[in-house]
Amino acid sequence: MLTPILDSGAAMPLYEQLYRHIRGEIEAGRLAAGERLPSKRALAAHLKISVVTVEGAYGQLLAEGYLQSKPKRGFFVQAAESALTEVQLPRLSPPQEATRPTFRYDFSTSAVDTALFPFATWAKLMREVLSQQEDTLLNTPHPQGVPALRQAIAAHLYRFRGIQADPSQIVVGAGSEVLTTLLVQLLGRSGCYGVENPGYTKTHRILRSCGVQVEPISLDSQGLQVDQLDQHGVQVVHVTPSHHFPLGIIMPVTRRQALLRWASAQPQRYILEDDYDSEFRFSGRPIPALQSLDKGERVIYLNTFAKSLAPSLRISYMVLPPHLAERWRREFWFYSSTVPSFEQYALSRFMDRGHFERHLNRTRTHYKARREALLAAARETGLTQVGSFVGGDAGLHLLLWMDRRWKEPELAARAAEVGVGVSPLSICDLTPPPAGRPPALILGYTRVAPQDMAPALSLLKSAWQF
């Protein structure tokens, strides 16, 4: 006979106490499937409680499938699903998440200094959006992005990149990964896609995951070698002409014109221009975008707010040539916008009111000071006697070519041992590097304060013993 300890003075009703006890016995296997339970009257008399209390407990157990009622025979235990699952399924240990090593001084290129983000201004604008646009805020946004943001982006591109684009050509998306994946659907999977080698390997992985053929294309001192595109049968090519990652090459106008001639030579050839950090140029005028030279509607322009604001915003955009924009609206209109309208409205106000331009000016000043502090510390420690920096006029990283006496993995490993994070150039190689290429390291300087550059490079000096 069941004999649970019931407390009439407890906050939990007696029927629920009894229900929980019987359920626990069933789930633990102490009441086996098919076992008959006492009648309601017998159990009530045994526990000295009312029959109504037992009826309430049995009724709940019946409703949840723990008991089965058989007419004129009574109540029987029914196998509990949770008990079966516990027996049949193996216990799995929780998956281990990949963690990035932490360094005292981190020269990573994957982040920006979040302390520079204009939190107060952004919070004010978000409160405005909540209070003034509540009628549209929760509606489904336009598939290409809210019109206000696309208009703000078009105005910014005209002023700062020389791009004349109608807002109807712009598509806003949650990161370049999303937009690249959608472009593969728009341009097709049958043609070959070319990517820079060395280059941003994530683009290569995204394209491969979309099921297309991808060919690495070598670079020379002027950037991507256009003559190799025909050799590999490339139909669509991804390039970073304004500031190559990681070599820092700025593609000259003659090479850009050659690339545009290649695209216009045959139909269905396109150039994906990734302008990922064009806002950060520290000397001279901004380099015009490749798209601004395009007269044949062959360039698809891609940019992101990951470097200029913050990666976590997940707001990027692309500018489609007019004929592709028309096709996009015809064939891809069913896709919903991948960026919440709340952030889109806030960003549009941030740009329209000049906050974005002021923020860029401020961050350029800060990052320029860090670059200069890094170069000064390199001279003071003697690092420039065994290595040379390139790519310093633009972008948020420098490439350090080192003396051939060292190997890249050894340099990165020794730096990590003293708490300094640097990346070897080889992580950007899609094929084995050319024979005789000297070792090189990538140093992003957005996360290291100017006053920390000298201590960081002093640690590198002790680690590398130069």
C-alpha positions in Angstrom: 0.0 0.0 0.0 1.2 3.5 -0.9 2.2 5.4 2.2 3.4 9.0 1.4 4.0 11.5 4.1 1.3 14.2 3.6 1.4 17.5 5.4 -2.0 19.0 5.9 -0.5 22.3 7.1 1.6 22.9 4.0 0.8 25.5 1.3 0.5 22.7 -1.3 -2.9 21.0 -1.4 -3.0 17.4 -0.2 -4.2 16.1 -3.6 -1.1 17.7 -5.3 1.2 16.2 -2.7 -0.3 12.8 -3.3 -0.1 13.3 -7.1 3.5 14.3 -7.0 4.4 11.3 -4.8 2.8 8.8 -7.1 4.2 10.4 -10.2 7.7 10.3 -8.7 7.3 6.6 -7.9 6.3 5.9 -11.5 9.1 7.9 -13.0 11.7 6.2 -10.7 10.4 2.8 -11.7 9.3 1.8 -8.2 5.7 1.5 -9.5 6.1 -0.7 -12.6 4.0 -0.4 -15.8 0.8 -2.5 -15.4 0.9 -2.4 -11.6 -2.5 -1.9 -10.0 -3.0 1.0 -7.6 -5.3 0.9 -4.5 -8.9 1.9 -5.0 -9.8 5.5 -4.2 -11.7 4.5 -1.1 -9.0 2.0 0.1 -6.2 4.6 -0.3 -8.3 7.3 1.4 -9.0 5.1 4.4 -5.3 4.0 4.6 -4.0 7.7 4.5 -6.9 9.0 6.6 -7.8 11.6 3.9 -11.0 12.3 1.9 -11.9 10.3 -1.2 -12.1 13.6 -3.0 -8.4 14.2 -2.4 -7.5 10.8 -3.9 -9.9 11.5 -6.8 -8.1 14.8 -7.5 -4.6 13.1 -7.5 -5.8 10.1 -9.6 -7.6 12.4 -12.0 -4.4 14.5 -12.7 -2.4 11.3 -13.2 -4.9 10.0 -15.6 -4.9 13.3 -17.5 -1.1 13.3 -17.8 -1.0 9.6 -18.9 0.7 8.2 -15.8 -2.4 6.0 -15.0 -4.9 4.1 -17.1 -8.4 3.4 -15.8 -10.0 0.0 -16.7 -13.7 -0.2 -16.0 -14.6 -2.4 -13.0 -11.0 -3.3 -12.5 -9.4 -0.1 -11.2 -6.3 2.1 -11.9 -3.1 0.8 -13.5 0.3 2.3 -14.0 1.1 3.3 -17.6 4.7 3.5 -18.7 5.8 7.1 -18.4 7.5 8.7 -21.5 10.2 10.4 -19.3 11.1 7.0 -17.8 11.4 5.4 -21.2 13.5 8.2 -22.5 15.8 8.0 -19.5 16.4 4.3 -20.1 16.7 4.3 -23.9 18.7 7.4 -24.6 22.4 7.6 -23.7 23.5 10.5 -21.6 25.4 13.0 -23.7 27.9 15.4 -22.3 27.2 19.1 -23.2 29.0 20.3 -26.4 32.2 22.1 -25.9 32.2 25.6 -27.3 35.3 26.9 -29.0 36.9 29.7 -27.0 39.3 32.3 -28.3 42.5 32.5 -26.2 42.8 35.6 -24.1 45.9 37.8 -24.3 47.2 40.7 -22.2 47.7 42.6 -25.5 45.5 41.4 -28.3 46.4 42.5 -31.8 43.3 40.7 -33.3 41.6 42.1 -36.4 38.2 40.7 -35.5 37.0 43.4 -33.1 36.9 47.2 -32.6 37.2 49.3 -29.4 33.7 49.2 -28.0 34.6 52.1 -25.6 34.4 54.4 -28.7 30.8 53.5 -29.4 28.5 56.5 -28.9 26.2 54.8 -26.3 24.5 57.9 -25.0 23.6 59.2 -28.5 22.5 55.7 -29.6 20.3 55.2 -26.5 18.6 58.6 -27.1 17.8 57.7 -30.6 16.4 54.4 -29.6 14.1 56.0 -27.1 13.0 58.4 -29.8 12.2 55.5 -32.1 10.2 53.8 -29.4 8.1 56.9 -28.6 7.7 58.4 -32.1 7.5 55.4 -34.4 5.4 52.9 -32.5 2.8 52.8 -35.3 5.4 51.4 -37.7 8.0 49.8 -35.4 6.3 46.5 -35.0 5.2 46.2 -38.6 7.0 43.9 -41.1 9.9 45.9 -42.5 10.5 46.3 -46.3 12.3 43.2 -47.6 15.2 45.4 -48.8 15.4 47.3 -45.5 13.4 50.3 -44.2 13.3 53.1 -46.8 14.7 55.7 -44.3 17.9 53.7 -43.7 18.4 53.0 -47.4 18.0 56.7 -48.2 20.6 57.6 -45.5 23.0 55.0 -46.9 22.6 56.3 -50.4 23.3 59.8 -49.3 26.4 58.7 -47.3 27.8 56.7 -50.3 27.4 59.7 -52.6 29.2 62.1 -50.2 32.0 59.8 -49.2 32.5 57.1 -51.8 31.4 58.8 -55.0 28.7 56.2 -55.6 25.5 57.4 -57.2 22.9 54.8 -56.1 19.1 55.0 -55.8 17.8 53.6 -52.5 15.9 51.0 -54.5 19.2 49.5 -55.4 20.2 48.9 -51.8 19.5 45.7 -49.8 20.2 45.7 -46.0 21.1 42.4 -44.4 22.3 40.9 -41.1 26.0 40.7 -42.0 28.0 40.2 -45.1 27.5 36.4 -44.7 23.8 36.7 -45.3 24.2 39.0 -48.3 26.8 36.8 -49.9 24.6 33.8 -49.5 21.7 35.6 -51.1 24.0 36.8 -54.0 24.8 33.2 -54.8 21.1 32.6 -55.3 20.8 35.7 -57.4 23.9 35.1 -59.6 23.6 31.3 -59.7 25.7 28.3 -58.7 26.8 27.1 -62.1 29.6 29.6 -62.7 33.0 29.6 -61.0 33.6 32.2 -58.2 37.1 33.7 -57.7 38.5 34.9 -54.4 41.7 36.7 -53.5 44.6 34.5 -52.3 45.8 35.3 -49.7 42.6 36.9 -48.5 39.6 36.9 -46.2 39.1 33.1 -45.9 35.6 33.4 -44.5 34.3 34.5 -47.9 35.8 31.4 -49.4 34.1 29.2 -46.7 30.7 30.9 -47.2 30.9 30.4 -51.0 31.9 26.8 -50.6 29.0 26.2 -48.2 26.7 27.5 -50.9 27.7 24.7 -53.2 29.7 26.7 -55.8 33.1 26.1 -57.3 35.6 28.5 -55.8 39.0 29.3 -57.3 41.8 31.1 -55.4 43.3 33.9 -57.5 46.9 35.1 -56.8 47.9 38.7 -56.2 50.9 40.8 -57.2 52.0 44.2 -56.0 48.9 45.8 -57.6 46.3 43.4 -56.3 44.3 40.6 -57.9 45.9 39.3 -61.1 43.1 39.8 -63.7 44.7 37.5 -66.3 44.2 34.5 -64.0 40.4 35.0 -64.0 40.1 33.6 -67.6 42.6 30.9 -66.9 40.4 29.5 -64.1 37.0 30.2 -65.9 35.9 32.6 -63.2 32.5 34.2 -63.7 32.1 36.1 -60.4 35.0 37.5 -58.4 35.2 38.9 -54.9 37.8 41.6 -54.3 38.8 44.2 -51.7 40.3 46.9 -54.0 40.3 49.9 -51.6 42.3 48.0 -48.9 43.2 44.4 -49.4 43.0 42.1 -46.4 45.5 41.3 -45.2 48.3 42.6 -47.5 47.0 46.2 -47.4 47.3 46.7 -51.2 45.3 49.5 -52.7 44.5 48.5 -56.3 45.6 51.3 -58.7 43.2 52.6 -61.3 44.9 50.8 -64.2 44.3 47.4 -62.5 40.7 48.5 -61.7 40.1 49.3 -65.3 41.5 46.0 -66.4 39.1 44.2 -63.9 36.1 46.2 -65.3 37.1 45.3 -68.9 37.2 41.6 -67.9 33.7 41.8 -66.4 32.2 43.6 -69.4 33.8 41.1 -71.9 31.1 38.5 -71.4 27.5 38.6 -70.1 26.9 37.3 -66.5 30.3 38.3 -65.2 30.2 40.3 -62.0 32.6 41.8 -59.5 31.7 41.7 -55.7 33.5 44.8 -54.3 33.9 44.4 -50.5 34.6 47.8 -49.1 34.8 46.5 -45.5 37.0 49.3 -43.9 37.0 52.1 -46.5 36.0 54.7 -43.8 39.4 54.4 -42.3 42.0 56.2 -44.4 44.5 58.3 -42.6 46.3 60.3 -45.3 45.1 61.9 -48.6 41.6 61.7 -50.0 39.4 58.6 -49.8 40.1 56.1 -52.7 37.0 56.1 -55.1 35.1 52.9 -55.0 35.4 50.6 -57.9 31.6 50.8 -58.3 31.9 54.5 -59.0 34.0 53.7 -62.2 31.5 51.0 -63.4 29.6 52.0 -66.5 28.4 48.5 -67.4 26.4 47.5 -64.3 28.9 44.8 -63.4 29.9 45.8 -59.9 28.0 44.8 -56.8 29.1 46.9 -53.8 29.2 45.4 -50.3 29.9 47.3 -47.0 29.2 46.8 -43.3 28.9 48.8 -40.1 30.9 46.2 -38.3 34.1 48.1 -38.4 32.7 51.7 -38.2 30.2 51.0 -35.4 30.2 47.5 -33.9 30.1 43.9 -35.2 27.2 43.0 -32.9 24.8 45.4 -34.7 24.8 42.9 -37.6 24.0 45.5 -40.2 25.5 45.3 -43.7 24.3 46.3 -47.1 24.9 45.9 -50.8 24.2 48.1 -53.8 22.9 46.1 -56.8 23.2 47.3 -60.4 19.8 48.5 -61.6 19.1 45.4 -63.7 19.9 43.1 -60.8 17.9 45.2 -58.4 14.9 44.8 -60.6 15.4 41.1 -60.8 15.8 40.9 -57.0 12.4 42.5 -56.5 10.9 40.2 -59.1 12.3 36.9 -57.8 13.4 37.5 -54.2 10.6 39.7 -52.8 9.3 36.8 -50.6 12.5 37.1 -48.4 11.9 39.0 -45.1 14.4 41.6 -43.9 17.0 40.0 -41.7 17.6 43.1 -39.6 15.1 44.2 -37.0 13.4 47.5 -37.9 14.2 49.0 -34.5 17.9 49.1 -35.2 17.3 50.2 -38.8 15.3 53.2 -37.7 17.8 54.1 -35.0 20.7 53.9 -37.5 18.9 56.0 -40.1 18.5 58.8 -37.6 22.1 58.4 -36.5 23.2 59.0 -40.1 20.7 61.7 -41.0 21.7 63.9 -38.1 25.4 63.8 -38.8 26.2 61.5 -35.8 27.8 58.9 -38.0 30.1 61.3 -39.7 31.2 62.8 -36.4 31.7 59.3 -35.0 33.9 58.3 -37.9 36.0 61.5 -37.5 36.5 60.7 -33.8 37.3 57.1 -34.3 39.8 57.9 -37.1 41.6 60.2 -34.8 41.8 57.5 -32.0 42.9 54.8 -34.4 45.5 57.0 -36.1 47.0 57.7 -32.7 47.2 54.0 -32.0 48.8 53.3 -35.4 51.4 56.0 -34.8 52.1 54.7 -31.3 52.6 51.2 -32.7 55.0 52.4 -35.3 56.9 54.6 -32.8 57.2 51.6 -30.3 58.5 49.5 -33.2 61.3 52.0 -33.9 62.1 52.3 -30.2 62.4 48.6 -29.6 64.4 47.9 -32.8 61.6 45.9 -34.4 61.9 47.9 -37.6 65.5 46.6 -37.9 64.3 43.0 -38.3 60.9 43.7 -39.9 59.0 46.2 -41.9 55.3 47.4 -41.7 53.1 47.8 -44.8 49.5 49.0 -45.2 49.7 51.9 -42.8 47.7 54.5 -44.7 44.4 52.8 -44.5 42.4 50.2 -42.6 42.7 49.0 -39.0 45.6 46.6 -39.2 49.3 46.5 -40.3 51.2 43.7 -41.9 54.6 43.0 -40.5 57.1 41.3 -42.8 59.8 39.7 -40.7 63.4 38.6 -41.3 63.6 35.2 -43.0 65.5 33.7 -40.0 62.1 33.0 -38.3 59.1 30.9 -39.1 55.6 32.3 -38.8 54.2 29.6 -36.4 57.2 30.1 -34.1 56.8 33.8 -34.0 53.1 33.6 -33.2 53.7 30.9 -30.6 56.4 32.8 -28.8 54.3 35.9 -28.8 51.4 34.0 -27.2 53.7 32.7 -24.5 54.4 36.2 -23.3 50.7 37.3 -23.5 50.7 39.0 -26.9 48.2 37.9 -29.6 49.3 38.2 -33.2 48.2 36.3 -36.3 50.4 34.7 -39.0 49.8 35.6 -42.6 49.5 31.9 -43.4 46.0 31.8 -41.9 44.8 33.8 -44.9 46.4 31.4 -47.5 44.0 29.2 -49.5 46.9 27.4 -51.2 50.5 26.9 -50.2 52.3 30.2 -50.2 54.8 30.9 -53.0 58.3 29.6 -52.3 60.6 32.0 -50.6 57.9 34.3 -49.2 59.2 35.8 -46.0 57.3 35.3 -42.7 54.6 37.9 -41.9 52.3 38.7 -39.1 49.0 40.6 -39.0 48.6 43.2 -36.3 45.2 44.8 -35.7 45.6 47.8 -33.4 42.0 48.6 -32.4 42.1 46.8 -29.1 45.4 48.0 -27.8 45.7 51.5 -26.2 48.4 53.9 -27.4 50.2 53.7 -24.0 50.2 49.9 -24.2 52.0 49.7 -27.5 55.5 50.1 -26.0 55.0 47.4 -23.3 53.4 45.0 -25.8 56.3 45.4 -28.3 58.9 45.1 -25.4 57.3 41.7 -24.7 57.7 40.7 -28.3 61.3 41.8 -28.3 62.0 39.5 -25.3 60.0 36.7 -26.9 61.7 36.9 -30.3 65.1 38.0 -29.0 65.9 40.5 -31.7 
